[in-house]
Amino acid sequence: MMTRAVIRVCFTVPALTHGEGTAMRKLLTGLALATALVATPALADTISFKAAKVLIDVPDEWHSSTDSGTITLADKHENVAVSFTAVDAGAVKAAAKYVKRQLEKKIDKLTLTDPEHTTVNGMDGVLVKGDGFLNGVNIDLAIIILDTPSDSNDLLVFAIGEDAKLAKHMDEVQHIFHHLRPMN
């Protein structure tokens, strides 16, 4: 339950605008862990995220929800959550700064890695990993910004999980990221 609450509180944003007045309502971003995929979890569903022109696999025993254009996946106990939001491609830097400020307000002892280049199924992007404490609980998080097939939107992915419980869900989280792919 803690992870979904953080996603709602940290990333419900007042409209941010860029360029010709295009509004962004929510910002989120995500987790990609560099270790190899060990097992392939059962798949419950595949979601078409048309705004970013990507397909998102939902692992078995996870659920998904959509709120104001943001898709959130979470394990059944909501110990780990991954959210996907399409953002105006021209407003990515402003979005990243906003997300960082919101995280700093909510997460104690927040540490973030320097951005590193990543590629997910042909989509180039930037990955930032983080660690900190939320309400005294040690958490891990990651933020990914991907250049998607959409001409107007990039994809911000935000993932968060309780450190002690993340290992149990590592295969599912890796599956989500290794199988995030462009729509044909």
N, C-alpha and C positions, 0 to 999 in steps of 0.2 A: 504494500500500500504506500510505503514511503516513496518509492520511485515515481509513481504516477503523480503524487502530490507535488514533488519537485518539478516535474515536467510542466504541470499546470501553472504553478506559481512563478517559476523562473522564466518561462518563455511565453506567457501571454503578454503580448506587447501592444502598446498603443500603435496606431498606424504609423509606420515609418515610410517615408516616401523617397523616391529617387527619380531623377530626370523629369519626365513629363507628368509627374503626379501619380505614378503607379504606386499603389499602397500594398504594404506587406502587413498581414495581421498577426502572424505568429512566426516565431523563429525557433528552430530546434536543430540539433545536429548530433552526430553520432559516433559510435564505437566501432573500431576495427582493430582487431588484435592480430598480430603478425604471425602467430604460431600456425602450424599446418593443421588442416582439417583432419582429425583423427577418425571420426565416425560420422555417418550421414544420418541425422535424425529424421524421423518420419515427418512428412509434410502434411499440414492440415489444409492449406489454402494458398493460392497465389493472388495477390492484389495488383490490379493495374492502377498505377498512379499517373493519370493522364497529364497532370500539370507539369510533371518532370519527365514524362515519357519513359518511365521505368516500371519494371515488374518486381514485386517484393514477395518473397516466400515467407509464409507464416508456419513456424514449426508446430508439430502436433503438440497438443496440450498447452499451447499459447493462445491468447485471444488478441483480437485487433479491435480498434475503435477509431472513428474519424470525428474530429472536432475542429471546426473552422478551417478546413483544408489541411489539417495535420493528421497523419496516420500514425497511431501508436500501437506497437506490439508489446505484450508483456507476458511473462510466464504466469501460470495460474495463481501463484501467491504474490505476484507483483514485486518480487525481489529484484528483478531485472527488467528494464524497459528500454525500448528503442523507438525513437520517433523520427518521422520523415516529414519535412516541410519544403515545398517549392518556394524559392525566393527570387525576386527580380535579379537577374544576372548582374545588373549594374550596381546593386545595393549590397553585394556580399561583404565588402569590407565594413560597412556600417552595421550589418547584421552580426558579424563576428565580434565587433567591439561591444555591441549591446549584450550579446550572450555572455561575454566575459564579465561585464559589469554585474549582470544578474547573478551569475555563479558566485562571484566574490561576495555578494550580499547574503547568499544562502548557505554557502559551504565554508566551514571553518578550515583553516590551514590548507587552503586550496593551492595546489601546485600544478602547473601545466607545462608540458614539454614544448619545445620550439616546434613550429609547424614543420611537417615533413611531407614530401611529395608521396602520393599513393596513386595507384591505378586499380580500379575495380571493374573488371570485365570491359576494358577499353575506355572507361570513363576516367579522365584525369582528375585529380583533386588534391586536397590538403588534409592532413590528419593531425590532430592535437589530442594527446592523451592527458588525463588528469587524475588526481587523487585528493582526498580530503575527508572531512568529517561532516556529516549531516545529522543534527540532533544527537551527537555523540557516537554515531555509527560510522565506521570506516567505509568509504565508498570509492569506487573507481568510476571514471567516466571517460568518454571520448567524444570528440566533435569531428565530423568529416564534412567537407564541402566538396561536392562533385560537379563537374561540368557534364551535364546530361545532354541527350539528343534534342531537348527543347531549345528553340532559338531564343526564348525570352526568360527562361527560368533555370536556375541552378538548384541543386538539392542539398539541403542542410540536414544532417543526420546527427541526432544526439542520443547517446546511450548512457545509462547509469545503472549501477548495480551495487548491492551490498557486497563488500569485499569478501567476506566469509562465505557468501552464498553464490558468488559468481562462478566459481570452479564447477559447481554442479550443472551450470547452464552453458558452459564454454562451447560445447559442440553446437548447440542451437544458435548461439550468438554468432559463431564463426560461419555457420551455414547461412544465416541471414545475409551476412556481408559478402561471402564468397559467391552467392547466387543472386545478389542484387544485379539486375541487368537491364540494358536498354530494351524498350518495346520494339518489335519488328515492324 
